[in-house]
Amino acid sequence: MRVVERFSMVSTDTALALSWLIYYNRVSVLRSLNSYSPIL
C-alpha cells in the first residue's frame, strides 16, 4: 500500500507541476503579446 500511495502522490505532484508550467507559459505568452501589441 505504501508504494502505491507514494506512486499516486508522485503522479499528482507531476500533474500539478505540468499544469503550473503550462499556466506559466500561457501567462508569459500573453505578456509578450500585450507588449508587442502597440508595435503591431
N, C-alpha and C positions, 0 to 999 in steps of 0.2 A: 504493500500500500504506500509506503513512504516513497518508493521510487516513482510510482505513478503520480503521487502528489507533486513531487519535485518536477517531473516532466510537465505536468499541467501548469505549474507555476512558471516554468521557463517558457512554455509556449505562449502563455498570456503576456509575459513580460516582453517577449519578442514582438508579439502582435501590437502591443502598446507602443513600443519603440518605432515600429514601422509606420503606424498611424501618425505618430508625432512627427516623424521625418517627412511624411507626405504633407502634413499640415504646414510644417515649417517651409517646405519647398513652395507650397502654394502661396504662402504669405510673402516670401521673397520675390516670387514671380510677379505677384500683384504690385508690390512696392516698385519693382523695376519698371513695370508697365506704367504706373502712375507717374514715375519720374520722367519717363520718356514721352508721355502723352503731350505735354506742352510743345515739344520739339516737332512732333508729328502734326 
